[in-house]
Amino acid sequence: MHVADTTDAAARTAVDSALAELKAGEKTWAQITVGDRRALIERVRDLTVTHADEWVDAASSIKGLDPKSPLVGEEWISGPYAFAGGLNVLAETLNRLQAGAGPLDDAHFGHAPGGRTTVQVLPHGIFDHLLLSGFSAQVWLKPGIDEATAKRTAGLAQLSPRKTGGIGVVLGAGNIMSIAPLDTLYELIANNRVVALKLNPITDPMLPVLRKVLEPLITIGAVRVFTGGAETGTYLTGHHLVDHVHMTGSALTHDTIVFGPGEGGAERKAANDPILRKPMTSELGGVSPTIVVPGDWSRADIEFQAEHVATQRLHNGGYNCVASQVLVVSSEWKQRDEFVAAVKAALAAAPTRRAYYPGSDTRVEAALRSYPKASKVGGGRVLIEDIDPGDETALLNTEYFAPVLGIVELPYTGEQFLRRAVDTVNDTFVGTLGVNIVAHPGSLRSLGSTFDDLVADLRYGTVAINAWTGLGFLSPAATWGAFPGHTVDDVQSGIGIVHNALLIDGAERTVVRGPFRPSPRSLVKGELSISPKPPWFVTNKTAATTGRLLTAFAGNPSWFKLPAIFASALRG
């Protein structure tokens, strides 16, 4: 449904009508069995794969990507592949619940510091072992939640499927095209709410394909999709038929919705006097850091990890809520200069692309004004070196949402460096969505159990060790969201979680681990990983082909499809 961004009566009547249809659809949804819900989810997955080319074409057009560029692989992998993968695990979860079992009955549980129980969510099945060899992820539950409790409560609202939660509004993201439909499915399944999805105006060209993909849910009245701007969003979120709001975006947008714009909004925020009083969850950004633990690295290690950092910053042009904005390095590391030079070279060598996201150039210019000694490294990218860790200027307190990367140095080595780095990113940087740690296997061995204790000290919703936190987003059974504890008047990176296709209750964070080196060097050095350069790397030459093959695989997993995926991935 297209709703003109106006206050006239006709536009409001269109919204009123759609919400009334959802109110009736809620009754229909309540009567649909868990088994039939699973069938609907599987139908949406099949339609996602059927219309995947149309999806990727629309996304590439929005972002100005050359259809022949390997960068189109980002749209395959973070678009239909991510959505289809999430639907697969949701369908499996519903199938287990239908059979009277629990989503975690066969899960592998472990323990983490601070009395935490962990649940392995990657690999999730034999195919993950092969396609993501060497990568793993665990959901850490909040302290005190044991295995028995986790098993009993997994399933969330689907444990009482007839008890629905009203109408939820989802305000979609403008950067990654799977976010809006994934959030819609989470509202529908995890919270048992029918959904009014309003697309971000940047993504309006996605409306036709999303209507086709979500058609089974639209037909039964469980989902309605809107376009329109701020006025439509304001009318939707404040509507008396709406029970809950979920958004993806910036903390500034969140505060405008909750407290209102301008000085009046700022005053209401200071007084914690919101104008939107209905429950609201959110996935927002922040200043995501990458901590580089000093060690004895080979030249190949330095070059690979420099490409890794460039990917963390430049994937999707830098327009990711979890794009790394600051490197934290040791000024005492003997290879510091070599690594920084390699990062600078990797930023410059990465494929160029159009700055499609509104305001990007303005934010880059603001960074250059704040840091006159910053380096322009080509393609509109900026590298800011030698930032004092106590600096309270823009770099550590503003999510640039643009290709800007800074470097903070700490004068320590070994365990002391990592302890200081953890304190710095916890206490100085704005946001708690994701943090990356890059460390040589030898450094991890020397730290021993101290490393796990320091990971536990990090206050971030996703922690990635020798991997990018973006893999946590891509892993459907992982949780995605800020570290728990934020409030509407100090929202940081948001409130609540999404994805979580195993419907785990009581999650605190997701911890992702990956190989320090790609195959075959990983095998030569004793790491049990056959993964080559990951297809999400901005330098991967076959990412588009691999992404297309992975999407087809997600629609219908088969051993016969693996050789082509491996062949493409190895050429990347």
C-alpha positions as CSV (number, residue, x, y, z in Angstrom):
1,M,0.0,0.0,0.0
2,H,1.3,3.4,-0.9
3,V,0.2,6.1,1.4
4,A,0.8,9.7,0.4
5,D,2.9,11.6,3.0
6,T,0.3,14.1,3.9
7,T,-2.2,14.8,6.6
8,D,-5.3,14.8,4.4
9,A,-8.3,12.7,5.4
10,A,-8.0,10.3,2.4
11,A,-4.4,9.2,3.4
12,R,-5.4,8.7,7.0
13,T,-8.5,6.8,6.0
14,A,-6.2,4.4,4.0
15,V,-4.1,3.8,7.1
16,D,-7.2,3.4,9.2
17,S,-8.6,0.8,6.8
18,A,-5.4,-1.2,6.7
19,L,-5.1,-1.3,10.5
20,A,-8.7,-2.4,10.7
21,E,-7.9,-5.2,8.3
22,L,-5.0,-6.2,10.6
23,K,-7.3,-6.2,13.6
24,A,-9.5,-8.7,11.8
25,G,-6.4,-10.5,10.7
26,E,-5.3,-10.9,14.2
27,K,-8.3,-13.1,14.9
28,T,-7.5,-15.2,11.9
29,W,-3.9,-15.5,13.0
30,A,-5.0,-16.7,16.4
31,Q,-6.9,-19.6,14.9
32,I,-4.0,-20.8,12.7
33,T,-2.2,-23.8,14.2
34,V,1.5,-23.9,14.7
35,G,1.8,-26.5,11.9
36,D,-0.1,-24.2,9.5
37,R,2.1,-21.3,10.5
38,R,5.1,-23.4,9.6
39,A,3.6,-24.1,6.2
40,L,3.1,-20.3,5.7
41,I,6.7,-19.6,6.6
42,E,7.9,-22.2,4.2
43,R,5.8,-20.7,1.4
44,V,7.3,-17.3,2.1
45,R,10.8,-18.9,1.9
46,D,9.9,-20.5,-1.5
47,L,8.6,-17.1,-2.8
48,T,11.8,-15.4,-1.6
49,V,13.9,-17.7,-3.7
50,T,11.5,-17.5,-6.6
51,H,11.7,-13.7,-6.6
52,A,15.3,-13.4,-5.5
53,D,16.6,-12.0,-8.8
54,E,13.9,-9.3,-8.7
55,W,14.9,-8.6,-5.0
56,V,18.6,-8.2,-5.9
57,D,17.9,-6.1,-9.0
58,A,15.8,-3.6,-6.9
59,A,18.4,-3.4,-4.1
60,S,21.2,-2.9,-6.6
61,S,19.3,-0.2,-8.4
62,I,18.7,1.6,-5.1
63,K,22.4,1.5,-4.3
64,G,23.7,2.2,-7.8
65,L,25.6,-1.0,-8.2
66,D,26.8,-2.2,-11.5
67,P,24.8,-5.5,-12.1
68,K,28.1,-7.2,-13.2
69,S,30.0,-6.1,-10.1
70,P,31.0,-8.7,-7.4
71,L,29.5,-6.1,-4.9
72,V,26.1,-7.4,-5.9
73,G,27.0,-10.4,-3.8
74,E,26.3,-8.2,-0.8
75,E,22.7,-7.8,-1.9
76,W,22.3,-11.6,-2.4
77,I,23.9,-12.6,0.9
78,S,22.4,-9.8,3.1
79,G,19.1,-9.9,1.2
80,P,17.2,-13.0,0.0
81,Y,19.9,-15.4,1.4
82,A,19.6,-14.0,4.9
83,F,15.8,-13.9,4.8
84,A,15.5,-17.4,3.4
85,G,17.9,-18.7,6.0
86,G,16.0,-17.1,8.8
87,L,12.7,-18.6,7.5
88,N,14.3,-22.1,7.4
89,V,15.2,-22.0,11.1
90,L,11.9,-20.5,12.1
91,A,10.1,-23.3,10.2
92,E,12.2,-25.9,11.9
93,T,11.4,-24.3,15.3
94,L,7.7,-24.3,14.6
95,N,7.9,-27.9,13.4
96,R,9.5,-28.9,16.7
97,L,6.8,-27.1,18.7
98,Q,4.1,-28.7,16.6
99,A,5.5,-32.1,17.4
100,G,5.5,-31.3,21.2
101,A,9.2,-30.9,21.4
102,G,11.3,-27.8,22.2
103,P,13.5,-25.8,19.9
104,L,16.5,-26.4,22.2
105,D,15.9,-30.1,23.1
106,D,18.9,-31.1,21.0
107,A,21.0,-28.0,21.4
108,H,24.6,-28.1,22.6
109,F,24.9,-26.2,25.9
110,G,28.0,-24.9,27.6
111,H,29.2,-22.4,30.2
112,A,30.7,-19.0,30.2
113,P,32.1,-16.8,33.0
114,G,29.8,-15.1,35.5
115,G,27.4,-18.1,35.9
116,R,26.2,-17.9,32.3
117,T,24.9,-20.8,30.2
118,T,25.6,-20.8,26.5
119,V,23.7,-22.3,23.6
120,Q,25.5,-23.2,20.3
121,V,23.6,-21.6,17.4
122,L,26.3,-21.9,14.7
123,P,26.9,-24.4,13.2
124,H,23.3,-25.3,13.1
125,G,23.1,-28.5,11.2
126,I,25.6,-30.4,9.0
127,F,25.5,-27.9,6.1
128,D,26.7,-25.1,8.4
129,H,29.7,-27.2,9.3
130,L,30.7,-27.4,5.7
131,L,29.7,-23.9,4.4
132,L,31.0,-22.0,7.4
133,S,33.8,-24.3,8.4
134,G,35.8,-22.8,11.3
135,F,33.1,-20.3,12.3
136,S,30.9,-20.7,15.4
137,A,28.4,-18.7,17.5
138,Q,27.0,-19.1,20.9
139,V,24.1,-17.3,22.5
140,W,25.1,-16.4,26.1
141,L,22.1,-16.4,28.4
142,K,21.8,-13.9,31.2
143,P,23.5,-14.9,34.4
144,G,21.5,-17.4,36.4
145,I,19.4,-18.9,33.6
146,D,20.3,-22.6,33.4
147,E,19.8,-25.2,30.7
148,A,16.5,-26.6,32.0
149,T,15.0,-23.1,32.1
150,A,16.3,-22.3,28.6
151,K,14.7,-25.5,27.2
152,R,11.4,-24.9,29.0
153,T,11.0,-21.3,27.9
154,A,12.3,-21.5,24.3
155,G,9.4,-20.9,21.9
156,L,8.4,-17.5,23.3
157,A,4.9,-16.5,22.2
158,Q,4.5,-19.7,20.1
159,L,4.1,-21.6,23.4
160,S,0.7,-20.0,23.6
161,P,-0.2,-19.4,19.9
162,R,-3.8,-18.4,20.4
163,K,-2.8,-15.6,22.7
164,T,-2.0,-12.8,20.3
165,G,-0.4,-9.5,21.0
166,G,-2.3,-7.0,18.9
167,I,-0.8,-5.0,16.1
168,G,2.9,-4.1,15.9
169,V,4.3,-1.4,13.6
170,V,7.7,-2.2,12.1
171,L,9.6,0.9,10.8
172,G,12.0,-0.6,8.3
173,A,15.7,0.1,7.8
174,G,17.0,1.9,4.8
175,N,20.3,0.0,4.3
176,I,20.1,-3.8,4.4
177,M,17.1,-5.2,2.5
178,S,16.4,-8.2,4.7
179,I,16.1,-6.2,7.9
180,A,12.5,-5.1,7.4
181,P,11.1,-8.5,6.5
182,L,13.1,-10.3,9.2
183,D,11.8,-7.9,11.8
184,T,8.3,-8.4,10.5
185,L,8.6,-12.2,10.9
186,Y,10.1,-11.8,14.4
187,E,7.1,-9.6,15.4
188,L,4.7,-12.2,13.9
189,I,6.3,-15.4,15.3
190,A,8.3,-14.4,18.5
191,N,5.7,-11.9,19.7
192,N,2.5,-13.2,18.0
193,R,1.6,-9.7,16.7
194,V,0.2,-9.0,13.3
195,V,2.4,-6.4,11.5
196,A,2.1,-3.1,9.8
197,L,5.4,-2.7,8.0
198,K,6.4,0.8,6.9
199,L,9.3,0.8,4.5
200,N,12.1,3.4,4.8
201,P,11.6,5.8,1.8
202,I,15.0,4.8,0.5
203,T,13.8,1.3,0.0
204,D,10.4,2.1,-1.6
205,P,11.5,0.3,-4.8
206,M,11.4,-2.9,-2.8
207,L,7.7,-2.7,-2.3
208,P,6.6,-4.8,-5.3
209,V,8.9,-7.7,-4.5
210,L,8.2,-7.6,-0.8
211,R,4.5,-7.8,-1.6
212,K,5.2,-10.9,-3.7
213,V,7.4,-12.5,-1.1
214,L,5.0,-11.8,1.9
215,E,1.9,-12.6,-0.1
216,P,0.8,-15.6,2.0
217,L,0.9,-13.5,5.2
218,I,-0.8,-10.5,3.5
219,T,-3.6,-12.7,2.2
220,I,-4.6,-13.9,5.6
221,G,-4.5,-10.4,7.0
222,A,-1.4,-10.9,9.2
223,V,0.8,-8.3,7.4
224,R,0.3,-5.0,5.6
225,V,3.1,-3.1,3.9
226,F,3.2,0.7,3.7
227,T,5.4,3.3,2.0
228,G,5.5,7.0,2.9
229,G,7.6,9.3,4.9
230,A,7.8,10.7,8.4
231,E,4.1,11.8,8.6
232,T,2.9,8.3,7.7
233,G,5.2,6.9,10.3
234,T,4.0,9.3,12.9
235,Y,0.4,8.6,12.2
236,L,1.0,4.8,12.3
237,T,3.0,4.7,15.6
238,G,0.5,7.0,17.3
239,H,-2.6,5.2,16.1
240,H,-5.0,3.9,18.7
241,L,-5.1,0.4,17.1
242,V,-1.3,-0.1,17.3
243,D,0.0,-1.9,20.4
244,H,3.7,-1.9,19.8
245,V,6.4,-0.3,17.8
246,H,9.7,-1.7,16.5
247,M,12.2,0.4,14.6
248,T,15.7,0.0,13.0
249,G,17.6,3.2,12.5
250,S,19.5,5.9,14.5
251,A,19.2,6.9,18.1
252,L,18.2,10.4,16.9
253,T,15.3,9.0,14.9
254,H,14.3,6.9,17.9
255,D,14.2,9.9,20.2
256,T,12.2,12.0,17.7
257,I,9.6,9.2,17.6
258,V,9.5,8.8,21.4
259,F,9.9,12.3,22.6
260,G,9.2,14.5,19.6
261,P,11.5,16.8,17.5
262,G,13.5,19.8,18.3
263,E,14.0,21.6,21.6
264,G,10.7,20.4,22.9
265,G,11.7,16.8,22.3
266,A,15.0,17.3,24.0
267,E,13.3,18.8,27.1
268,R,10.8,15.8,27.2
269,K,13.7,13.4,26.9
270,A,15.6,15.1,29.8
271,A,12.4,14.8,31.9
272,N,11.8,11.2,30.6
273,D,8.3,12.3,29.5
274,P,7.7,10.5,26.2
275,I,4.9,11.4,23.8
276,L,4.8,7.8,22.6
277,R,3.8,5.8,25.6
278,K,3.2,2.4,24.0
279,P,6.0,-0.3,24.3
280,M,8.8,0.2,21.8
281,T,11.8,-2.0,20.8
282,S,14.6,-0.9,18.6
283,E,17.8,-1.9,16.8
284,L,20.0,1.2,16.5
285,G,23.7,1.8,15.7
286,G,26.6,3.2,17.5
287,V,30.3,3.6,17.3
288,S,31.4,-0.1,16.8
289,P,35.0,-0.8,17.6
290,T,37.5,-3.4,16.5
291,I,40.1,-4.3,19.1
292,V,43.4,-5.5,17.5
293,V,45.4,-7.6,20.0
294,P,49.2,-7.2,19.4
295,G,51.0,-10.4,18.4
296,D,53.6,-11.8,16.1
297,W,51.8,-11.7,12.7
298,S,53.1,-12.8,9.3
299,R,52.9,-10.5,6.3
300,A,50.0,-12.6,5.0
301,D,48.2,-12.3,8.3
302,I,48.6,-8.5,8.2
303,E,47.2,-8.2,4.7
304,F,44.3,-10.6,5.3
305,Q,43.3,-8.9,8.5
306,A,43.6,-5.5,6.8
307,E,41.1,-6.6,4.2
308,H,39.0,-7.9,7.1
309,V,39.0,-4.5,8.7
310,A,38.2,-2.8,5.4
311,T,35.2,-5.1,5.0
312,Q,34.0,-4.3,8.5
313,R,34.0,-0.6,7.6
314,L,33.1,-0.6,3.8
315,H,30.6,-3.4,3.4
316,N,27.4,-1.8,1.9
317,G,29.5,1.4,1.5
318,G,29.8,1.8,5.2
319,Y,26.1,2.2,5.8
320,N,25.7,-0.6,8.4
321,C,24.7,-0.1,12.0
322,V,27.5,-2.4,13.0
323,A,30.2,-1.1,10.6
324,S,33.5,-0.8,12.5
325,Q,34.2,2.9,13.1
326,V,37.3,2.7,15.4
327,L,40.3,0.5,15.5
328,V,41.8,0.1,19.0
329,V,45.5,-0.8,18.6
330,S,48.6,-0.9,20.8
331,S,51.1,1.9,20.3
332,E,53.7,-0.5,21.6
333,W,53.0,-3.2,19.0
334,K,56.1,-3.6,16.9
335,Q,54.0,-4.2,13.8
336,R,51.6,-1.3,14.4
337,D,52.9,0.8,11.5
338,E,52.9,-2.1,9.1
339,F,49.3,-3.0,10.0
340,V,48.0,0.6,9.8
341,A,49.7,1.0,6.4
342,A,48.0,-2.2,5.2
343,V,44.6,-1.0,6.5
344,K,45.1,2.3,4.7
345,A,46.0,0.4,1.5
346,A,43.0,-1.9,1.8
347,L,40.6,1.0,2.3
348,A,42.0,2.6,-0.8
349,A,42.0,-0.6,-2.9
350,A,38.4,-1.7,-2.1
351,P,36.0,-1.3,-5.0
352,T,34.4,2.2,-5.3
353,R,30.7,2.7,-5.2
354,R,28.1,5.4,-5.1
355,A,27.4,7.1,-1.8
356,Y,23.7,6.2,-2.0
357,Y,22.7,6.8,1.6
358,P,21.4,10.4,2.2
359,G,23.7,12.7,4.0
360,S,26.8,10.5,3.6
361,D,29.0,13.2,1.9
362,T,27.9,15.7,4.6
363,R,29.0,13.3,7.4
364,V,32.3,12.7,5.7
365,E,33.0,16.4,5.4
366,A,32.0,16.8,9.1
367,A,34.6,14.2,10.0
368,L,37.3,16.1,8.0
369,R,36.4,19.3,9.8
370,S,36.6,17.7,13.2
371,Y,39.9,16.0,12.3
372,P,41.9,18.3,9.9
373,K,44.9,15.8,9.9
374,A,42.7,12.9,8.7
375,S,43.7,11.2,5.4
376,K,41.6,11.0,2.4
377,V,42.3,7.5,1.0
378,G,40.2,7.5,-2.2
379,G,36.6,6.6,-3.0
380,G,35.3,9.2,-0.4
381,R,37.0,7.2,2.4
382,V,38.6,8.8,5.4
383,L,41.2,7.4,7.9
384,I,41.8,9.3,11.2
385,E,44.9,8.3,13.1
386,D,46.2,8.8,16.6
387,I,43.0,9.6,18.4
388,D,43.4,10.0,22.1
389,P,41.3,7.4,23.9
390,G,39.9,10.1,26.1
391,D,38.8,12.2,23.1
392,E,35.2,13.2,23.5
393,T,34.8,14.6,20.1
394,A,32.8,13.2,17.2
395,L,34.6,10.0,16.4
396,L,33.8,8.2,19.7
397,N,30.3,9.8,20.2
398,T,28.8,9.9,16.7
399,E,27.9,7.1,14.4
400,Y,29.1,8.5,11.1
401,F,27.2,6.0,8.9
402,A,29.7,6.8,6.2
403,P,33.1,5.4,5.2
404,V,35.1,7.0,8.0
405,L,37.5,4.9,10.1
406,G,39.5,6.1,13.1
407,I,42.4,4.7,15.1
408,V,42.7,4.9,18.9
409,E,46.0,3.8,20.4
410,L,46.7,2.5,23.9
411,P,50.2,2.3,25.3
412,Y,50.1,-1.3,26.6
413,T,50.8,-4.8,25.4
414,G,49.5,-8.3,26.3
415,E,46.8,-8.8,28.8
416,Q,47.1,-5.2,30.1
417,F,46.3,-3.9,26.6
418,L,43.2,-6.1,26.2
419,R,41.9,-5.1,29.7
420,R,42.4,-1.4,28.9
421,A,40.8,-1.8,25.5
422,V,37.7,-3.5,27.0
423,D,37.4,-0.7,29.5
424,T,37.8,1.9,26.8
425,V,35.2,0.6,24.4
426,N,32.8,0.0,27.3
427,D,33.1,3.4,28.9
428,T,34.1,5.8,26.1
429,F,32.3,4.7,22.9
430,V,28.6,5.3,22.3
431,G,26.5,2.3,21.6
432,T,26.6,-1.4,22.5
433,L,25.5,-3.2,19.3
434,G,28.7,-5.0,18.3
435,V,32.4,-5.2,19.0
436,N,35.1,-7.1,17.0
437,I,38.4,-8.6,18.4
438,V,41.2,-9.6,16.1
439,A,43.8,-11.8,17.8
440,H,46.5,-14.2,16.7
441,P,45.9,-17.8,17.9
442,G,49.1,-17.6,19.9
443,S,47.9,-14.5,21.7
444,L,44.7,-16.2,22.6
445,R,46.6,-19.3,23.9
446,S,48.8,-17.0,26.1
447,L,45.8,-15.3,27.5
448,G,44.1,-18.6,28.4
449,S,40.9,-18.3,30.5
450,T,41.6,-14.6,31.1
451,F,40.4,-14.0,27.5
452,D,37.0,-15.4,28.2
453,D,36.7,-13.3,31.3
454,L,37.5,-10.2,29.3
455,V,34.9,-11.2,26.7
456,A,32.4,-11.5,29.5
457,D,33.2,-8.0,30.6
458,L,32.3,-6.5,27.2
459,R,28.9,-4.8,27.2
460,Y,27.9,-5.5,23.6
461,G,25.1,-7.4,22.1
462,T,27.4,-9.3,19.7
463,V,31.0,-10.0,20.2
464,A,33.0,-11.3,17.2
465,I,36.4,-12.9,17.7
466,N,38.4,-13.2,14.4
467,A,35.2,-12.6,12.6
468,W,33.0,-9.7,11.8
469,T,29.8,-9.1,13.9
470,G,28.0,-9.0,10.6
471,L,28.1,-12.8,10.7
472,G,26.0,-12.6,13.9
473,F,23.4,-10.7,11.9
474,L,23.6,-13.3,9.1
475,S,23.2,-16.3,11.5
476,P,19.5,-16.8,11.9
477,A,19.6,-18.7,15.2
478,A,21.8,-16.0,16.8
479,T,20.3,-13.0,18.6
480,W,20.7,-9.5,17.2
481,G,20.4,-6.3,19.2
482,A,22.0,-4.1,21.8
483,F,23.4,-5.3,25.1
484,P,20.4,-5.5,27.6
485,G,19.6,-2.6,30.0
486,H,19.0,0.5,27.9
487,T,16.0,2.7,28.5
488,V,14.0,4.9,26.2
489,D,15.6,8.0,27.6
490,D,19.1,6.6,27.2
491,V,18.6,4.2,24.3
492,Q,22.2,3.8,23.0
493,S,21.9,0.9,20.5
494,G,18.4,0.0,21.2
495,I,16.1,-2.2,23.3
496,G,15.2,-5.8,22.7
497,I,16.5,-8.4,20.2
498,V,15.4,-9.8,16.8
499,H,16.4,-12.8,14.5
500,N,16.7,-15.4,17.3
501,A,15.0,-18.1,15.1
502,L,15.2,-20.7,17.9
503,L,13.0,-18.3,20.0
504,I,15.4,-18.3,23.0
505,D,14.2,-16.5,26.1
506,G,16.6,-14.6,28.3
507,A,19.5,-14.0,25.9
508,E,22.2,-11.6,26.9
509,R,24.5,-11.6,23.8
510,T,25.9,-13.6,20.9
511,V,29.6,-14.5,20.7
512,V,30.9,-15.3,17.2
513,R,34.3,-16.9,16.5
514,G,36.1,-17.4,13.3
515,P,39.5,-18.6,11.9
516,F,42.4,-16.1,12.0
517,R,43.5,-17.2,8.6
518,P,41.7,-18.4,5.5
519,S,42.2,-21.8,3.9
520,P,44.6,-23.2,2.9
521,R,46.9,-21.2,5.3
522,S,44.5,-22.1,8.2
523,L,45.2,-25.8,7.6
524,V,48.9,-25.3,7.3
525,K,49.0,-23.4,10.6
526,G,46.8,-26.0,12.4
527,E,43.4,-24.3,12.4
528,L,40.6,-26.7,11.6
529,S,39.0,-24.5,8.9
530,I,38.5,-25.0,5.2
531,S,36.9,-21.6,4.7
532,P,38.5,-19.5,2.0
533,K,38.1,-15.7,1.9
534,P,34.5,-15.2,3.1
535,P,32.0,-14.1,0.4
536,W,31.0,-11.0,2.5
537,F,34.6,-9.6,2.1
538,V,34.4,-6.5,-0.1
539,T,37.4,-7.8,-2.0
540,N,35.8,-11.2,-2.9
541,K,35.8,-11.6,-6.7
542,T,33.0,-14.2,-6.9
543,A,30.7,-12.9,-4.2
544,A,27.8,-12.3,-6.6
545,T,28.0,-15.9,-8.0
546,T,28.5,-17.4,-4.5
547,G,25.6,-15.4,-3.1
548,R,23.2,-16.5,-5.9
549,L,24.2,-20.1,-5.3
550,L,23.8,-19.8,-1.5
551,T,20.3,-18.3,-2.0
552,A,19.2,-21.2,-4.2
553,F,20.7,-23.6,-1.6
554,A,18.8,-21.9,1.3
555,G,15.5,-22.5,-0.6
556,N,16.2,-26.2,-1.0
557,P,19.3,-27.5,0.7
558,S,21.0,-30.4,-1.2
559,W,24.3,-32.1,-1.2
560,F,24.3,-31.9,-5.0
561,K,24.4,-28.0,-4.8
562,L,27.5,-27.9,-2.6
563,P,30.2,-28.5,-5.3
564,A,29.2,-25.4,-7.2
565,I,29.2,-23.3,-4.1
566,F,32.6,-24.5,-3.0
567,A,34.0,-24.0,-6.5
568,S,32.8,-20.4,-6.6
569,A,33.9,-19.6,-3.1
570,L,37.4,-20.9,-3.7
571,R,37.8,-18.6,-6.7
572,G,36.8,-15.6,-4.5
